[in-house]
Amino acid sequence: MQDSVTASTRLLPFLVCFAIWLSSAIGDLLLVASLPQGIVLTGRMLAEWAVAFGLLVLALRWPKHLDFRLAAACLAVASLAVRSSSAYLASYVPPYLGGRLPMADAELAVWDAWLGFSWHSYFIGQVKYSVVATITGLCYVAGPLLTVVIAAALIGAHQLTRSAQMLAAMSLTLSAAYAIACWVPTAGAYGYYKMSAADHPGVDIHYSYFEQVYEQLRTGSIDPYLAAIPVGTIGFPSFHTALVVIAVWGARPLPYRALFNTVQLVCLLGIPVHGLHWLSDMIAGALVAAVSLVLTSAMMTYFVSRNLARCRVSFAD
């Protein structure tokens, strides 16, 4: 009895994490339902759900003689899988729901100026040195992937609750970003300054080709199930910045956190250029991530502490 209760207690943080990702996936589908095309259950989506719930069952029935961290890893992968397709589809909804609202880029440019930051000068300064732009571009791509690596490393280091909280905060942050972006539509600094990839052919600028697709999303004239739409519809707040904050928080107990944090710092420096974000986007993203970490910490504390109290009662009996 004690072994069974202890096992369920150790898995509880990831069960809470899975519940958050599953709830967020349902929220995604409610958003997608507002698109002209409505909800279409694609084969990929159904396959991902099958994998997610299969891994959930596997983790709950995990053999006692095998490493318990592998069961936690199964739940981590299940959490990511259950929302994979729905999150991409939901990212196309804020431009459509905010299609009748004016673009907020002019106001964000004013806020940046008030903060003493000139996006255009920063962009030109970094692009002038192509090596710097290349390095920041690589870290911009690697940053989100490294966040998942950190979560896996935490599982390996027996930091299960921290890993689960980190993943749960990612999901809450993404949902908050979608909700905010519905009310604050932005084309990004790149589009605001009417720049094009021809202005700097030697540098790969992510999403530099996105303006036309974004306008089609705002009018609902593009089918997200058929068209190859690039990811990157959320300008305010910056989800990339949120991931940096979550990753730095998550890496604190790890021995190689200096390496992880260096990559995240360079990623942060590249977000205005490669993510085409205003500084205001980044500040908002950092704040949303901080709030998500506080909320997930409260959730983990509540559910884990409550379960431990039940365990003590069971042991006493």
C-alpha positions in Angstrom: 0.0 0.0 0.0 2.8 2.4 1.0 4.7 1.7 -2.2 1.6 2.4 -4.3 0.8 5.6 -2.6 4.4 6.8 -2.8 4.5 6.1 -6.5 1.3 8.0 -7.2 2.6 10.9 -5.1 5.8 11.1 -7.1 3.9 11.2 -10.3 1.4 13.7 -9.1 3.3 16.9 -10.4 3.3 15.5 -13.9 -0.4 14.4 -13.7 -1.2 18.0 -12.7 1.0 19.1 -15.7 -0.8 16.8 -18.1 -4.2 18.1 -16.8 -3.1 21.7 -17.5 -1.9 20.8 -21.0 -5.1 18.9 -21.7 -7.3 21.7 -20.5 -5.3 24.1 -22.6 -5.8 21.9 -25.6 -9.5 22.0 -25.1 -9.3 25.8 -24.8 -7.4 25.8 -28.1 -10.2 23.9 -29.8 -12.7 26.4 -28.4 -10.7 29.2 -30.0 -10.4 27.2 -33.3 -14.2 26.9 -33.4 -14.4 30.6 -34.0 -12.6 30.4 -37.3 -14.7 30.3 -40.5 -13.5 26.7 -41.1 -14.4 25.6 -37.6 -12.9 22.5 -35.9 -11.5 19.8 -38.1 -10.1 16.7 -36.4 -7.1 16.0 -38.5 -5.4 12.6 -38.7 -2.3 14.1 -37.1 -4.3 15.5 -34.2 -6.0 12.2 -33.6 -2.6 10.4 -33.7 -1.1 12.8 -31.2 -4.0 12.3 -28.8 -3.6 8.5 -29.2 0.1 8.8 -28.3 -0.6 11.1 -25.4 -3.3 9.0 -23.7 -1.3 5.8 -24.5 1.7 7.3 -22.7 -0.6 8.4 -19.8 -1.8 4.8 -19.3 1.7 3.5 -19.6 2.9 5.9 -16.9 0.1 5.0 -14.6 0.8 1.3 -14.9 4.5 1.7 -14.8 6.3 -1.4 -13.4 7.8 -0.9 -10.0 11.2 -2.4 -10.9 11.9 0.1 -13.7 13.3 3.6 -13.2 10.5 5.8 -12.0 11.9 8.8 -13.9 11.0 7.1 -17.2 7.3 7.2 -16.2 7.6 10.9 -15.5 9.2 11.4 -18.9 6.3 9.6 -20.5 3.9 12.0 -18.9 6.0 14.9 -20.0 5.9 13.8 -23.6 2.2 13.0 -23.3 1.6 16.6 -22.1 3.4 18.1 -25.1 1.7 15.7 -27.6 -1.8 16.3 -26.4 -1.6 20.0 -27.4 0.8 19.9 -30.3 -1.6 20.4 -33.3 -4.3 22.3 -31.4 -1.7 24.9 -30.2 -0.6 25.6 -33.8 -4.2 25.9 -35.0 -5.1 28.2 -32.1 -2.2 30.5 -32.9 -4.0 31.5 -36.1 -7.1 32.6 -34.2 -5.9 35.8 -32.5 -5.3 37.6 -35.9 -8.8 36.7 -37.0 -10.6 37.6 -33.7 -8.6 40.8 -33.6 -9.3 41.5 -37.3 -11.6 44.4 -36.6 -9.3 46.1 -34.1 -6.6 48.6 -35.1 -3.0 47.4 -35.2 -1.2 48.3 -32.0 2.3 48.7 -33.5 2.3 52.5 -33.4 1.5 52.5 -29.7 4.2 49.8 -29.0 6.7 51.9 -30.9 5.8 54.9 -28.6 6.2 52.7 -25.5 9.6 51.5 -26.8 10.7 55.1 -27.3 9.6 56.0 -23.8 11.8 53.1 -22.6 14.7 54.5 -24.6 14.8 51.6 -27.1 14.9 52.1 -30.8 14.0 48.9 -32.6 15.1 50.2 -36.0 18.5 51.2 -34.7 19.0 47.9 -32.9 18.0 45.9 -35.9 20.3 47.8 -38.3 23.2 47.6 -35.8 22.9 43.8 -35.4 22.3 43.1 -39.1 25.4 45.2 -40.0 27.5 42.5 -38.4 26.2 39.3 -40.1 28.2 37.0 -37.8 26.4 38.4 -34.8 23.0 38.1 -36.5 23.8 34.5 -37.5 24.8 33.6 -33.9 21.7 35.2 -32.4 19.6 33.6 -35.1 20.9 30.1 -34.2 20.2 30.7 -30.5 16.8 32.1 -31.3 15.9 28.8 -32.9 17.7 26.7 -30.3 16.2 28.5 -27.3 12.7 26.9 -27.3 14.2 23.5 -28.0 16.7 23.9 -25.1 13.7 24.6 -22.8 12.5 21.1 -23.4 16.0 19.8 -22.9 16.2 21.5 -19.5 12.9 19.9 -18.5 14.3 16.5 -19.5 17.5 17.2 -17.6 15.5 18.1 -14.5 13.8 14.7 -14.6 17.2 13.0 -14.9 18.3 15.0 -11.8 15.3 13.9 -9.8 13.8 17.4 -9.9 10.4 16.1 -11.0 8.2 18.8 -9.5 10.4 21.6 -11.0 10.3 20.0 -14.4 6.5 19.5 -14.3 6.0 23.1 -13.1 8.3 24.3 -15.9 6.2 22.5 -18.6 2.9 23.6 -17.0 4.0 27.2 -17.0 4.8 26.9 -20.7 1.2 25.8 -21.4 -0.4 28.5 -19.2 1.9 31.2 -20.8 0.9 30.1 -24.3 -2.8 30.3 -23.5 -2.4 33.7 -21.9 -0.5 34.9 -25.0 -3.3 33.8 -27.3 -5.9 35.6 -25.1 -3.9 38.8 -25.0 -3.1 38.8 -28.7 -6.8 38.7 -29.5 -7.1 42.2 -28.1 -3.6 43.5 -29.1 -3.1 42.7 -32.8 0.3 43.6 -34.1 2.1 43.1 -37.4 5.5 43.4 -35.7 8.2 46.0 -36.0 9.5 44.6 -39.3 6.1 45.2 -41.0 5.6 48.5 -39.2 8.8 49.9 -40.7 8.0 48.4 -44.2 11.2 46.4 -44.4 11.8 43.4 -46.7 14.3 40.6 -46.9 15.8 42.3 -49.9 17.1 45.0 -47.6 19.5 42.5 -46.0 19.9 39.4 -48.3 22.9 38.1 -46.2 20.9 37.6 -43.0 18.1 35.1 -42.4 15.3 37.0 -40.7 12.5 34.7 -39.4 9.0 35.7 -40.4 10.1 38.4 -42.8 7.7 37.0 -45.3 4.7 36.8 -42.9 2.9 40.1 -43.5 0.7 39.0 -46.4 -0.3 35.8 -44.7 -1.1 37.7 -41.5 -3.5 39.9 -43.4 -5.2 36.8 -44.8 -5.6 35.4 -41.3 -7.2 38.7 -40.1 -9.8 38.5 -42.8 -10.3 34.7 -42.5 -9.6 34.2 -46.2 -7.0 31.6 -45.7 -7.7 28.0 -44.7 -5.3 27.0 -41.9 -5.9 23.3 -42.5 -4.8 23.5 -46.2 -2.3 26.3 -46.4 1.3 26.1 -45.2 1.2 28.9 -42.6 4.4 29.8 -40.8 4.3 29.9 -37.0 4.7 33.4 -35.5 1.4 35.1 -35.4 1.7 36.2 -31.8 3.5 39.5 -31.5 2.3 40.9 -28.1 3.3 39.3 -25.8 6.5 37.6 -26.9 6.2 33.9 -26.2 9.9 33.4 -27.1 10.8 35.8 -24.2 8.5 33.9 -21.9 10.3 30.7 -22.7 13.6 32.3 -21.9 12.3 33.3 -18.5 10.9 29.8 -17.8 14.1 28.1 -19.0 16.4 30.3 -16.8 14.2 29.6 -13.8 14.1 25.9 -14.6 17.8 25.5 -15.0 18.7 26.9 -11.6 19.4 23.5 -9.9 21.4 22.0 -12.9 25.2 21.9 -12.9 25.5 23.2 -16.5 23.0 26.1 -16.0 25.7 28.6 -17.1 25.8 27.0 -20.5 22.0 26.9 -20.8 21.6 30.5 -19.6 24.2 31.7 -22.0 22.3 30.3 -25.0 19.1 31.8 -23.6 20.7 35.2 -23.1 21.9 35.3 -26.7 18.4 34.1 -27.7 17.0 37.1 -25.8 19.3 39.4 -27.7 18.1 38.0 -31.0 14.4 38.2 -30.3 13.9 41.8 -31.6 15.8 40.9 -34.8 14.7 37.4 -35.6 11.4 37.4 -33.9 10.7 41.0 -35.1 9.4 41.9 -31.6 9.1 45.2 -29.9 10.8 45.6 -26.6 7.3 46.1 -25.1 6.4 42.6 -26.5 9.4 41.1 -24.6 8.6 42.8 -21.3 5.0 41.6 -21.5 6.1 38.1 -22.3 8.5 38.1 -19.3 5.6 39.3 -17.0 3.2 36.6 -18.3 5.9 33.9 -17.7 6.5 35.2 -14.2 2.8 35.1 -13.4 2.5 31.6 -14.9 5.4 30.3 -12.7 3.7 31.7 -9.6 0.4 30.1 -10.5 1.9 26.7 -11.3 3.9 26.8 -8.1 0.7 27.4 -6.2 -1.0 24.5 -8.0 1.9 22.1 -7.4 2.1 23.0 -3.8 -1.6 22.6 -3.2 -2.1 19.3 -5.0 1.2 17.7 -3.8 0.8 18.8 -0.2 -2.8 17.7 -0.2 -1.8 14.2 -1.5 1.0 14.0 1.1 -1.5 14.7 3.9 -3.7 11.8 2.6 -0.6 9.6 2.5 0.1 10.3 6.1 -3.4 9.4 7.1 -3.2 6.1 5.1 0.1 5.2 6.7 -1.3 5.9 10.1 -4.3 3.7 9.5 
